[in-house]
Amino acid sequence: MKLQDATVFITGANRGLGLAFARHALEHGARKVYGAARDASSIRLPGVVPVALDVTDPAQVAAAARDCGDVTMVVNNAGIASFGNLLVADSIAATQRMMETNVYGLLRVSQAFAPVLAAKGGGALLNVLSIASWLSGPMLAAYAVSKAAAWSATNGLRNDLRAQGTQVLGMHVGFIDT
């Protein structure tokens, strides 16, 4: 999918990789860039339309899809990580928090925007994943569980959205210096 004249919706666009995606989209001719974050005031990049969005809140996700009905590309970038192995006392609670954001948030946004993308001829959906989708280590084990699930969800979404012409991509990244 080309960025020229695209209307891009980026979750977690207030810092790090999400902010870099927003800059890149603007630099490559995107018609409009929506930057979504829990705190919309944290979106400060000129040219980006701030959107208040907590991907764990179904009502906010539905409102974002309703209010941003011109989107042709969605970047599911919002995510959280915590350190620790799977046997520490709070590992289940930590895993649940990461699953809620990294998997269910990705699915909520994808489901909400699928009809928007269909109405625009298919568009594209980019899910930011991790090399932890394939490899687990003791310091990011729960995170790896969530990213492996997100990778599987990406493959399922690719199958589900193929008929409407939506290109679904997974971007597996390592540590990023943004």
FENWOBEL-V71842 format. One record per pair of residues at least 4 apart in sequence whose C-alpha atoms are under 8 Angstrom apart, sorted by sequence separation. I is the first residue (numbers start at 0). J is the second residue. D is the distance in Angstrom with one decimal. If there is no record, write none. Layout:
I&J&D + I&J&D
This chain:
1&5&7.1 + 2&6&8.0 + 12&16&7.5 + 13&17&6.4 + 14&18&4.8 + 15&19&6.4 + 16&20&6.1 + 17&21&6.3 + 18&22&6.3 + 19&23&6.1 + 20&24&6.1 + 21&25&6.3 + 22&26&6.1 + 23&27&6.1 + 24&28&6.5 + 25&29&5.3 + 35&39&6.7 + 38&42&7.8 + 43&47&7.6 + 52&56&7.8 + 56&60&6.3 + 57&61&6.1 + 58&62&6.1 + 59&63&6.1 + 60&64&6.4 + 61&65&6.2 + 62&66&5.9 + 63&67&5.8 + 64&68&6.1 + 83&87&6.9 + 86&90&6.4 + 89&93&6.1 + 90&94&5.9 + 91&95&6.1 + 92&96&6.3 + 93&97&6.3 + 94&98&6.0 + 95&99&6.1 + 96&100&6.6 + 97&101&5.5 + 98&102&5.0 + 99&103&4.9 + 100&104&4.6 + 101&105&6.1 + 102&106&6.2 + 103&107&6.0 + 104&108&6.2 + 105&109&6.1 + 106&110&5.9 + 107&111&6.1 + 108&112&6.1 + 109&113&5.8 + 110&114&7.8 + 111&115&7.8 + 112&116&6.1 + 113&117&6.1 + 114&118&6.1 + 115&119&6.5 + 116&120&6.5 + 117&121&4.5 + 128&132&6.8 + 129&133&8.0 + 130&134&6.3 + 131&135&5.7 + 135&139&6.8 + 136&140&5.4 + 139&143&6.1 + 140&144&6.4 + 141&145&6.5 + 142&146&6.2 + 143&147&6.0 + 144&148&6.3 + 145&149&6.2 + 146&150&6.1 + 147&151&6.4 + 148&152&6.1 + 149&153&6.1 + 150&154&6.5 + 151&155&6.3 + 152&156&6.0 + 153&157&6.1 + 154&158&6.5 + 155&159&6.2 + 156&160&5.8 + 157&161&5.9 + 160&164&6.6 + 161&165&5.8 + 12&17&3.9 + 13&18&5.5 + 14&19&7.6 + 24&29&5.4 + 25&30&7.8 + 36&41&7.3 + 42&47&7.5 + 54&59&7.4 + 85&90&5.3 + 97&102&7.6 + 98&103&6.3 + 99&104&6.0 + 100&105&7.1 + 116&121&5.0 + 117&122&7.2 + 135&140&5.4 + 160&165&5.5 + 161&166&7.1 + 11&17&5.4 + 12&18&4.7 + 25&31&7.7 + 36&42&7.3 + 42&48&8.0 + 43&49&8.0 + 53&59&6.6 + 54&60&6.2 + 84&90&6.9 + 85&91&7.5 + 116&122&5.3 + 160&166&7.6 + 10&17&6.9 + 11&18&7.7 + 12&19&8.0 + 25&32&7.1 + 35&42&7.6 + 42&49&5.6 + 52&59&5.7 + 53&60&7.3 + 83&90&7.2 + 116&123&7.3 + 136&143&7.9 + 160&167&7.6 + 9&17&6.6 + 12&20&7.5 + 24&32&7.1 + 34&42&6.5 + 51&59&7.7 + 52&60&6.6 + 131&139&8.0 + 135&143&5.5 + 157&165&7.8 + 12&21&6.7 + 40&49&7.2 + 134&143&7.0 + 135&144&7.9 + 157&166&7.1 + 39&49&5.3 + 133&143&7.7 + 157&167&5.1 + 9&20&7.6 + 21&32&6.7 + 39&50&5.4 + 52&63&7.2 + 131&142&7.4 + 132&143&5.6 + 156&167&7.0 + 157&168&7.7 + 9&21&7.2 + 39&51&4.5 + 81&93&7.0 + 131&143&4.7 + 132&144&7.3 + 21&34&7.1 + 34&47&5.9 + 36&49&7.8 + 38&51&5.7 + 39&52&7.5 + 50&63&7.3 + 132&145&7.8 + 32&46&7.2 + 33&47&5.6 + 34&48&5.8 + 35&49&6.0 + 36&50&6.5 + 37&51&5.4 + 38&52&7.4 + 132&146&4.7 + 133&147&6.5 + 153&167&7.1 + 31&46&7.8 + 32&47&5.1 + 33&48&4.6 + 34&49&5.0 + 35&50&4.5 + 36&51&5.5 + 37&52&4.8 + 109&124&7.6 + 131&146&6.3 + 132&147&4.0 + 153&168&7.3 + 31&47&7.2 + 32&48&6.2 + 33&49&6.0 + 34&50&5.9 + 35&51&5.8 + 36&52&5.1 + 37&53&4.8 + 131&147&7.0 + 132&148&7.6 + 153&169&6.5 + 7&24&7.5 + 31&48&7.7 + 33&50&6.6 + 35&52&5.5 + 36&53&6.6 + 80&97&6.5 + 129&146&6.4 + 132&149&7.7 + 79&97&5.9 + 128&146&6.0 + 132&150&6.3 + 78&97&7.5 + 150&169&7.0 + 13&34&7.0 + 25&46&7.5 + 79&100&6.8 + 105&126&7.6 + 128&149&6.9 + 2&24&6.1 + 7&29&7.1 + 12&34&5.0 + 13&35&7.3 + 22&44&7.8 + 78&100&5.9 + 79&101&6.7 + 128&150&6.6 + 5&28&7.6 + 6&29&6.0 + 9&32&7.6 + 11&34&7.3 + 12&35&5.6 + 13&36&6.1 + 54&77&7.6 + 77&100&7.3 + 78&101&5.1 + 3&27&5.9 + 4&28&5.8 + 5&29&4.8 + 6&30&5.5 + 7&31&6.3 + 8&32&6.0 + 9&33&6.2 + 10&34&6.4 + 11&35&5.8 + 12&36&6.1 + 77&101&7.1 + 2&27&6.0 + 3&28&4.4 + 4&29&4.7 + 5&30&5.4 + 6&31&4.7 + 7&32&4.8 + 8&33&4.7 + 9&34&5.2 + 10&35&4.7 + 11&36&5.1 + 2&28&6.1 + 3&29&5.0 + 4&30&4.4 + 5&31&6.9 + 6&32&5.8 + 7&33&6.1 + 8&34&6.3 + 9&35&5.9 + 10&36&6.2 + 11&37&8.0 + 18&44&8.0 + 21&47&7.3 + 2&29&5.2 + 3&30&7.1 + 4&31&7.7 + 6&33&7.8 + 8&35&7.3 + 126&153&6.9 + 13&41&5.7 + 77&105&7.9 + 13&42&4.9 + 12&42&7.0 + 13&43&7.5 + 75&105&6.0 + 75&108&7.5 + 75&109&8.0 + 73&109&7.9 + 73&112&7.7 + 132&171&7.6 + 124&165&7.0 + 126&167&7.8 + 128&169&6.2 + 129&170&7.1 + 130&171&5.3 + 10&52&7.7 + 121&163&5.6 + 122&164&7.1 + 123&165&5.2 + 124&166&6.2 + 125&167&6.0 + 126&168&6.2 + 127&169&6.0 + 128&170&5.4 + 129&171&4.2 + 130&172&5.5 + 131&173&7.9 + 102&145&6.4 + 120&163&7.5 + 121&164&4.4 + 122&165&5.0 + 123&166&4.5 + 124&167&4.8 + 125&168&4.8 + 126&169&4.9 + 127&170&4.9 + 128&171&4.7 + 129&172&4.5 + 130&173&5.6 + 10&54&8.0 + 55&99&6.3 + 64&108&7.9 + 71&115&7.6 + 72&116&7.3 + 97&141&7.7 + 101&145&6.2 + 102&146&7.4 + 105&149&7.6 + 120&164&6.8 + 121&165&4.1 + 122&166&6.4 + 123&167&5.9 + 124&168&6.2 + 125&169&5.9 + 126&170&6.2 + 127&171&6.5 + 128&172&6.4 + 129&173&6.0 + 55&100&5.9 + 70&115&6.6 + 71&116&5.6 + 97&142&6.6 + 101&146&6.8 + 120&165&7.8 + 121&166&7.2 + 123&168&7.8 + 125&170&7.1 + 127&172&7.6 + 54&100&6.4 + 69&115&7.1 + 70&116&6.6 + 102&148&6.5 + 106&152&7.5 + 117&163&5.7 + 60&107&6.8 + 64&111&5.8 + 68&115&5.8 + 94&141&5.1 + 98&145&5.2 + 102&149&5.1 + 113&160&7.6 + 117&164&7.3 + 55&103&7.2 + 60&108&6.1 + 64&112&5.6 + 71&119&6.2 + 93&141&7.0 + 94&142&6.9 + 97&145&6.1 + 101&149&6.7 + 117&165&7.1 + 55&104&5.3 + 70&119&7.6 + 75&124&7.5 + 116&165&7.0 + 54&104&4.6 + 57&107&6.9 + 61&111&6.0 + 69&119&7.5 + 71&121&7.5 + 72&122&5.6 + 73&123&6.4 + 74&124&6.0 + 75&125&6.1 + 76&126&6.5 + 94&144&7.5 + 102&152&7.5 + 54&105&7.3 + 60&111&6.8 + 64&115&7.3 + 71&122&4.8 + 72&123&4.7 + 73&124&4.8 + 74&125&4.7 + 75&126&4.8 + 76&127&5.2 + 90&141&6.9 + 94&145&7.1 + 55&107&8.0 + 71&123&6.5 + 72&124&5.8 + 73&125&6.2 + 74&126&6.0 + 75&127&6.0 + 84&136&7.8 + 85&137&7.7 + 54&107&7.1 + 72&125&7.7 + 74&127&7.4 + 84&137&4.8 + 54&108&6.9 + 83&137&6.4 + 84&138&5.6 + 83&138&4.6 + 84&139&6.5 + 85&140&6.1 + 82&138&5.2 + 83&139&5.8 + 84&140&5.2 + 85&141&6.2 + 82&139&5.2 + 83&140&6.6 + 84&141&6.7 + 81&139&6.8 + 82&140&7.7 + 83&141&7.2 + 17&76&6.1 + 80&139&7.6 + 82&141&7.8 + 16&76&7.7 + 17&77&7.6 + 81&141&7.6 + 82&142&7.8 + 81&142&6.7 + 8&70&6.4 + 80&142&5.6 + 6&69&6.6 + 7&70&5.8 + 6&70&4.8 + 7&71&6.2 + 8&72&6.2 + 9&73&6.0 + 10&74&6.4 + 11&75&7.9 + 12&76&7.6 + 5&70&7.6 + 6&71&5.2 + 7&72&4.8 + 8&73&4.8 + 9&74&4.7 + 10&75&5.5 + 11&76&5.6 + 12&77&7.7 + 5&71&5.9 + 6&72&6.2 + 7&73&5.9 + 8&74&6.1 + 9&75&6.3 + 10&76&5.2 + 11&77&4.2 + 5&72&6.9 + 7&74&7.4 + 9&76&6.6 + 10&77&5.0 + 11&78&7.3 + 0&122&7.2 + 0&123&6.5 + 19&177&7.3 + 16&175&7.7 + 16&177&6.3 + 15&177&5.3 + 0&166&7.8
